[in-house]
Amino acid sequence: MISLSVFNQCTFIGHAGADAKLLTTDAGKQFLKFRLGVSDYSKKEEDTLWLTVLVWSSKQTETLGNLVKKGALLLVSGRLSVRQYLNSESIKGTEVEVIARDVQVLARPKQHEPNGQAQTVSEETATA
């Protein structure tokens, strides 16, 4: 009998909604956070899903902090995480986050990149 293990892997292509923010946890660990807009054209009108992307690799946060700008076209792969929270009005909410393993900048906004070359930053390449 073949045993199948559970596999949490996702890949999205979309545009950064704003410049990435470098944040620090209470324990002092830095991470990068940005929103990714992913469009769905399967309906008559465009429908955009906004995802929060978190990058925890310290080498990636250094590199991507300068590359992820509002409007950049990104390919993000990693795993999905669902988090419950209370907002400022004590209303319970749910957020779907992508814990990124690889981020590739497919196209930068014109104001940020003269040559438009794609760049890949992954856990493997960031630590090399």
C-alpha positions as CSV (number, residue, x, y, z in Angstrom):
1,M,0.0,0.0,0.0
2,I,1.3,3.4,-1.0
3,S,1.1,6.0,1.8
4,L,0.4,9.6,0.8
5,S,1.5,12.4,2.9
6,V,-0.2,15.8,3.3
7,F,1.4,18.5,1.1
8,N,0.8,22.2,1.7
9,Q,2.3,24.0,-1.4
10,C,0.9,26.9,-3.3
11,T,2.1,29.2,-6.1
12,F,0.6,32.6,-7.0
13,I,1.4,35.2,-9.7
14,G,0.2,38.7,-8.9
15,H,1.1,42.3,-8.3
16,A,2.5,43.8,-5.0
17,G,-0.2,46.1,-3.5
18,A,2.5,48.3,-1.8
19,D,6.2,48.3,-1.1
20,A,7.3,45.4,1.2
21,K,7.6,46.3,4.9
22,L,10.5,45.0,7.0
23,L,9.1,44.2,10.5
24,T,10.5,42.7,13.7
25,T,8.8,40.3,16.1
26,D,8.9,40.8,19.9
27,A,11.7,38.2,20.0
28,G,13.8,40.3,17.6
29,K,13.4,38.2,14.4
30,Q,13.0,40.2,11.2
31,F,10.6,39.3,8.5
32,L,9.2,40.9,5.3
33,K,5.5,41.5,4.8
34,F,3.6,42.5,1.7
35,R,0.2,42.2,0.0
36,L,-0.2,40.3,-3.3
37,G,-3.2,40.9,-5.6
38,V,-4.1,37.8,-7.6
39,S,-6.7,38.2,-10.3
40,D,-9.3,35.7,-11.3
41,Y,-10.6,36.0,-14.8
42,S,-12.8,33.0,-14.8
43,K,-15.9,35.1,-14.3
44,K,-17.3,37.9,-16.5
45,E,-15.6,40.5,-14.5
46,E,-12.2,40.5,-12.9
47,D,-12.1,39.5,-9.2
48,T,-9.0,40.2,-7.2
49,L,-7.9,38.1,-4.2
50,W,-5.6,39.9,-1.8
51,L,-3.1,37.7,0.1
52,T,-0.6,38.6,2.8
53,V,2.8,37.2,2.1
54,L,5.4,36.7,4.8
55,V,9.1,36.1,4.1
56,W,11.0,34.7,7.2
57,S,14.4,33.8,5.7
58,S,16.8,36.5,6.8
59,K,18.8,36.4,3.6
60,Q,15.6,36.8,1.5
61,T,14.3,39.7,3.6
62,E,17.5,41.7,2.9
63,T,17.4,41.2,-0.8
64,L,13.6,41.4,-1.4
65,G,13.2,44.4,0.8
66,N,14.7,46.5,-2.1
67,L,12.9,44.5,-4.9
68,V,9.3,44.2,-3.8
69,K,7.7,47.6,-4.7
70,K,4.1,48.6,-5.4
71,G,3.0,47.2,-8.8
72,A,5.8,44.7,-9.1
73,L,4.7,41.4,-10.8
74,L,5.7,38.6,-8.5
75,L,5.7,34.8,-8.5
76,V,5.4,33.6,-4.9
77,S,5.5,30.0,-3.8
78,G,5.3,28.6,-0.3
79,R,2.7,27.2,2.0
80,L,-0.7,28.6,3.1
81,S,-1.4,29.4,6.7
82,V,-4.7,30.5,8.3
83,R,-4.6,32.8,11.2
84,Q,-7.3,34.0,13.6
85,Y,-7.1,37.5,15.1
86,L,-9.1,40.2,17.0
87,N,-9.2,43.6,15.4
88,S,-9.2,46.9,17.3
89,E,-12.9,46.6,17.9
90,S,-12.5,43.1,19.3
91,I,-14.2,41.5,16.2
92,K,-12.8,38.1,15.3
93,G,-11.3,37.8,11.8
94,T,-9.4,35.3,9.7
95,E,-6.5,35.9,7.5
96,V,-5.0,33.6,4.9
97,E,-1.2,34.1,4.6
98,V,1.4,32.7,2.3
99,I,4.6,31.7,4.1
100,A,6.9,32.3,1.2
101,R,9.7,29.9,0.3
102,D,10.6,31.4,-3.1
103,V,9.8,34.8,-4.5
104,Q,10.6,35.8,-8.1
105,V,10.3,39.3,-9.4
106,L,8.9,38.9,-12.9
107,A,8.6,42.6,-13.7
108,R,9.3,45.7,-11.7
109,P,7.3,48.9,-12.0
110,K,8.9,51.2,-14.6
111,Q,9.9,53.8,-12.1
112,H,12.0,51.2,-10.2
113,E,13.8,49.2,-12.9
114,P,15.4,50.4,-16.1
115,N,16.0,46.9,-17.6
116,G,13.0,44.9,-16.3
117,Q,15.1,41.8,-15.7
118,A,13.5,39.0,-13.6
119,Q,15.2,38.1,-10.4
120,T,14.6,35.0,-8.2
121,V,15.3,34.9,-4.5
122,S,14.7,31.6,-2.8
123,E,15.9,30.0,0.5
124,E,18.5,28.1,-1.4
125,T,19.9,31.1,-3.5
126,A,19.6,33.6,-0.6
127,T,21.8,31.4,1.6
128,A,24.4,30.6,-1.1
